[in-house]
Each structure stands twice: as structure tokens, then as C-alpha cells.
Amino acid sequence: MIVGPRSFDDRIAIIGAGPSGIHMAYRLKELGFRNIEILEKENRIGGRVFDVLHRGTVQQMTFLIMPPDYNELNQLIKEYGTGSIQDVPEATVDFFAIARLLYPEYTRGASDTELRMRLRREVIRYSILHRRLFGIYIPYLMQRPRNARVRRAIRGTVSQFLRRNRMPLIETTVMYFYQTLFGYQQPHRVSAVYGLMWITPKFCHALLDQSVPLFSFFDSGLISLLQTLIHNYNIEIKLNTDIKRITRSRDMQNGNVQIHCSNKFDKSRTFIEYYDFLIVSPSMRDLLNVMDASPVERMIFSRQITDTYFISSLIDSPYGIKSDRPNIAHAKTLLRYDFEPNVHVDIFAMTQNYSGSTFRLGFTPGGYDGKRILSSVYYQLGRLDPRIPAVGLDAEHKLRRYMIQMQRIPYSVIARFITPYHTRFSVSDMDKGIIWNVLDLQGHKNTWYIGASVTYDTAGAVIQYNNRLLRNYALPGSGYRAL
Ligand SMILES: Cc1cc2nc3c(=O)[nH]c(=O)nc-3n(C[C@H](O)[C@H](O)[C@H](O)COP(=O)(O)OP(=O)(O)OC[C@H]3O[C@@H](n4cnc5c(N)ncnc54)[C@H](O)[C@@H]3O)c2cc1C
């Protein structure tokens, strides 16, 4: 069982108004907790989820796709969402062209039909292996492997795991394309455990069964859902809060947790708030300098790393041209992480369910206003922080070169969102089971650690992690677990 707030009247502080913080506040309110406050440093909610309404379409600049394991987010959308969940139309991706590029020896002489058969065999083997390693899949963090054989089997990077198990086509189709496309995985740099969390048996099933959609999306955008939760559950959020110091101690008279904050725009307005319980949603590593971290917290969380950055740009342009080999061009840029624009998404086309060749590269009517303009979100992924001027300029230059190549000029950038991505633990720490050590630490010093840095960096995963914590926590006074 996990230790948590002791009474429904406990004052609970949640740091961060991203999906995990807001979802946790909503769940606690729903369970009957009365005193919850979210402290957010920015002047908006949503964290790394960023939506822009443009030309009558909610342009989802970050969070967009939902794989088949997003049961709990899907349920939430069905209950509180004001739009609808739709299948992502076929994106005309030629996986086998990518496989031929990456694995010339393995694919030489094989027809597409032969490669499809091989992929099928690999996927079936992967599914069986996953179940053998972890049993019934718990999204998005499987049970801690207790046995040395399993620990050995899951060590190393995603690529090493797939190569050990002779699954090159899964590596190309699933890992390189789907994961790297949105930055979820960098198979040659990220622990196999993260890969096993994301590539689920259900996802594999969808890959084989054409009648099951591989991905869906919510056409009103996640921000609208978060706003509904805030409104319906009367969730209090203090925006623009700069946290100066967090002290946790049982000896304080007014509560176990003392937080010194100031208003971001009026530094003279500092205040001290007392709470009984603390829930931290951003990376704990980023808070270590303001927090009275215990040696064990310091040891675990100082090891978190963030070495990837995303730039998403909403751009209006003419339609331009189709590249003759778009997928290969993508595969090459995907592997470089140097801000080459690696993909763009035409959300208007998706909401209108344009599919097949019309969807490819956004060759569709571009908006409800009927103008011959393509409004698309372009993603750039890299290892250096684009807020450093030279890096930002280089990224801008690469985007411009791409737009010229695609003859989408003149173009205008309507909105831009830059963010770090995929805070995680290193391969060797994951080999030692550090992500499960965090789970064991929950409740330590009256604190829960939630959010993308302690599970998998997707909105679906953070919601399921919250629910898992709550399921393992006995509600005050009752001994009952929260469902
Ligand atoms: C380009 C891109 C595409 C993505 N696509 C998808 C997708 O298709 N599907 C999917 O499921 N997920 C996707 N994601 C991931 C998803 O956006 C994140 O996993 C999700 O936002 C994590 O939620 P969170 O609440 O844990 O963290 P965050 O969203 O990062 O929220 C943390 C919050 O804490 C606040 N904060 C930080 N430090 C402090 C502090 N010191 N004091 C107060 N507040 C603080 C931040 O301002 C922020 O509001 C994508 C992300 C990116 C960048």
C-alpha cells in the first residue's frame, strides 16, 4: 500500500498544472478531498500540451495521438470531453522503404509481401516475449521484475533488446518511425524498459489487425478537457507562482509542508503556504535546488536526464510540392536529432478524415475558411536547447531550407512552442530498476512524485500512473482503495 494524505481535510499542494497535476487534482476531488491547490509557474495551464485555435481548427502543437492502450484517457474524454475521438487516417508511410534503407542486408532481395510476413512473425514473437517477461501488461509501467533472468533479458537499449531478439522490422516500423516521429523513443539511446512500456502487446495486435486503429486523436484537444475538469471540480490554480523553498517536516505546527513562493511578476510579494501533503508533477531533478531533498531523493532524482528538445511550429504556407520519396527522407532526418524538420501534421485534414494519398504531406484543403492555404504543424527534434540563440537560428535555417525544398514559400509562422522532452533515467540506472525504486518511494516525506519524468513521457501514461498510485492507496479512515 502507498502512504498518502491522511484525511479528506488535508491541505494538498500539487506542483504543476500540466496533464498529470490537473488530472491528480480532479481525481482527488472526485474521491472527496476538499483542500487542493495547484501551484503553477507559468501563466497558463497545460504544461507541455499546447493547443492553438487557428482557422477554425484546434491545432494540437504537441499532444495529438493516442495509441490503443489509452483506456483511461479515452474514458475521461468520453465522460468530460466536448469533441470526439477519431481514428488517425492512414498516413501512407512506406515502412519497408525505411527498413530497406536501415537494414540493406536483412531486406536485400525480399519483396514487400515477404517483409510483411516477417514483420508479422516478429510482432507475434514480441507479444509472447512481453507476456513472458511481465505477465499481464500494466500500462504504462509493468510490474518490477523480481527474477534475475528477466532483469538480464530487459537490460540495455531498445535497439540492443530488439537486436538480441532478432526483431529488425519492429525496430524500423515501430520504434524508428512511430516513436521517433514524435520523439517518444530514441531506440539506440533509451532503455529497453521504456520501449517495452510503450510498445505494448495491444499495440502489436493493432499493428497486425487492420481493423483496429493504431492511433486515434481527440479533435477538441486536451486543453479543452483539462479546462472542463478544472471548471467542473472547481480546482484552484495559482498561476505565475515562483517556488523559492520547500520544507517538509512533521515538527512544523501549521502542516508538514511549508512552501515559500513569490509572484513571478511581483517579486516583492512573497508568501508562505502550509500544506499537509505535497505532490510534485514536474521533474524532481529540477526542484532539487529549492527542496529539502532527503539523501535517497537526491540520489534517485539527481540522476534524471533531459537531452532532447522539441520545436513545433504552426505554419501557414502554399501547398507546395510532394516529395517523390518522402518516407526515406524522413527516415534519414529522423535519425539525426539535429532539428531537421522530420514530419508535419495537417490537423484539419485529420479532423476531416482525409486519408491515403490525399493525407500524405498535407495535400488537402487547408481550413474551414476554404482558403488555399496549408496550415500545418511542423516538428523539429534535436539534442541542443533551441533557446540558445545559435541553436535556434540553425533550426530556423533548416526549417526554411525544408520549406523552400517543398516549395511552400512564402510561409508564415503562426505559433511556436519549444520544450524539453523525455526526462528519463539512463540505460544503466534503468537496468538497476530505478523507475520501480521511485514507485517504492511514493509517500516518503509526505510526497508523491507524478508526471512524465517518473513514468513515460506521454499524457496517456501520466494519467494511468496517477490512477495506479490511487489504486494502491487506502482512502483515509476506510482502509478502502480508490477505484
Ligand atoms: C512535441 C510533443 C508532442 C507530444 N505528443 C504527444 C502525443 O501525441 N500523445 C501523448 O500522449 N503525449 C504527447 N506528448 C507528451 C505530453 O505532452 C507530456 O507527456 C505531458 O504533457 C506530461 O504531462 P505532465 O503534467 O507530467 O508534465 P508537463 O506537461 O511538463 O507539466 C508540468 C507542469 O509543471 C510546471 N512546472 C514546472 N516546474 C515548476 C515549478 N518549479 N513550479 C511550479 N510549476 C512548475 C510546468 O510549467 C508545467 O505546467 C508530446 C509532447 C511534445 C513536447
PDBQT file of the ligand as one rigid body, heavy atoms in Angstrom, charges set to zero:
ROOT
HETATM    1  C1  LIG A 501       6.005  17.818 -29.403  1.00  0.00    +0.000 C 
HETATM    2  C2  LIG A 501       5.317  16.935 -28.411  1.00  0.00    +0.000 A 
HETATM    3  C3  LIG A 501       4.379  16.012 -28.856  1.00  0.00    +0.000 A 
HETATM    4  C4  LIG A 501       3.714  15.205 -27.941  1.00  0.00    +0.000 A 
HETATM    5  N1  LIG A 501       2.772  14.344 -28.402  1.00  0.00    +0.000 NA
HETATM    6  C5  LIG A 501       2.091  13.558 -27.544  1.00  0.00    +0.000 A 
HETATM    7  C6  LIG A 501       1.083  12.686 -28.024  1.00  0.00    +0.000 A 
HETATM    8  O1  LIG A 501       0.814  12.670 -29.219  1.00  0.00    +0.000 OA
HETATM    9  N2  LIG A 501       0.457  11.887 -27.133  1.00  0.00    +0.000 N 
HETATM   10  C7  LIG A 501       0.738  11.917 -25.796  1.00  0.00    +0.000 A 
HETATM   11  O2  LIG A 501       0.096  11.193 -25.021  1.00  0.00    +0.000 OA
HETATM   12  N3  LIG A 501       1.684  12.759 -25.307  1.00  0.00    +0.000 NA
HETATM   13  C8  LIG A 501       2.367  13.569 -26.147  1.00  0.00    +0.000 A 
HETATM   14  N4  LIG A 501       3.335  14.418 -25.678  1.00  0.00    +0.000 N 
HETATM   15  C9  LIG A 501       3.731  14.325 -24.266  1.00  0.00    +0.000 C 
HETATM   16  C10 LIG A 501       2.849  15.082 -23.306  1.00  0.00    +0.000 C 
HETATM   17  O3  LIG A 501       2.688  16.415 -23.713  1.00  0.00    +0.000 OA
HETATM   18  C11 LIG A 501       3.523  15.044 -21.937  1.00  0.00    +0.000 C 
HETATM   19  O4  LIG A 501       3.806  13.720 -21.592  1.00  0.00    +0.000 OA
HETATM   20  C12 LIG A 501       2.604  15.609 -20.854  1.00  0.00    +0.000 C 
HETATM   21  O5  LIG A 501       2.436  16.980 -21.064  1.00  0.00    +0.000 OA
HETATM   22  C13 LIG A 501       3.206  15.345 -19.486  1.00  0.00    +0.000 C 
HETATM   23  O6  LIG A 501       2.387  15.931 -18.521  1.00  0.00    +0.000 OA
HETATM   24  P1  LIG A 501       2.961  16.377 -17.100  1.00  0.00    +0.000 P 
HETATM   25  O7  LIG A 501       1.851  17.016 -16.377  1.00  0.00    +0.000 OA
HETATM   26  O8  LIG A 501       3.615  15.206 -16.465  1.00  0.00    +0.000 OA
HETATM   27  O9  LIG A 501       4.138  17.391 -17.429  1.00  0.00    +0.000 OA
HETATM   28  P2  LIG A 501       4.103  18.809 -18.129  1.00  0.00    +0.000 P 
HETATM   29  O10 LIG A 501       3.108  18.849 -19.224  1.00  0.00    +0.000 OA
HETATM   30  O11 LIG A 501       5.507  19.112 -18.437  1.00  0.00    +0.000 OA
HETATM   31  O12 LIG A 501       3.586  19.780 -16.967  1.00  0.00    +0.000 OA
HETATM   32  C14 LIG A 501       4.389  20.138 -15.877  1.00  0.00    +0.000 C 
HETATM   33  C15 LIG A 501       3.892  21.482 -15.343  1.00  0.00    +0.000 C 
HETATM   34  O13 LIG A 501       4.686  21.834 -14.207  1.00  0.00    +0.000 OA
HETATM   35  C16 LIG A 501       5.010  23.212 -14.292  1.00  0.00    +0.000 C 
HETATM   36  N5  LIG A 501       6.219  23.454 -13.504  1.00  0.00    +0.000 N 
HETATM   37  C17 LIG A 501       7.482  23.057 -13.778  1.00  0.00    +0.000 A 
HETATM   38  N6  LIG A 501       8.332  23.469 -12.818  1.00  0.00    +0.000 NA
HETATM   39  C18 LIG A 501       7.582  24.138 -11.910  1.00  0.00    +0.000 A 
HETATM   40  C19 LIG A 501       7.890  24.828 -10.706  1.00  0.00    +0.000 A 
HETATM   41  N7  LIG A 501       9.127  24.903 -10.230  1.00  0.00    +0.000 N 
HETATM   42  N8  LIG A 501       6.876  25.411 -10.035  1.00  0.00    +0.000 NA
HETATM   43  C20 LIG A 501       5.604  25.366 -10.500  1.00  0.00    +0.000 A 
HETATM   44  N9  LIG A 501       5.257  24.736 -11.642  1.00  0.00    +0.000 NA
HETATM   45  C21 LIG A 501       6.239  24.132 -12.348  1.00  0.00    +0.000 A 
HETATM   46  C22 LIG A 501       5.203  23.443 -15.777  1.00  0.00    +0.000 C 
HETATM   47  O14 LIG A 501       5.106  24.814 -16.106  1.00  0.00    +0.000 OA
HETATM   48  C23 LIG A 501       4.054  22.622 -16.346  1.00  0.00    +0.000 C 
HETATM   49  O15 LIG A 501       2.861  23.353 -16.416  1.00  0.00    +0.000 OA
HETATM   50  C24 LIG A 501       4.004  15.278 -26.562  1.00  0.00    +0.000 A 
HETATM   51  C25 LIG A 501       4.936  16.216 -26.109  1.00  0.00    +0.000 A 
HETATM   52  C26 LIG A 501       5.595  17.030 -27.017  1.00  0.00    +0.000 A 
HETATM   53  C27 LIG A 501       6.578  18.009 -26.497  1.00  0.00    +0.000 C 
ENDROOT
TORSDOF 0
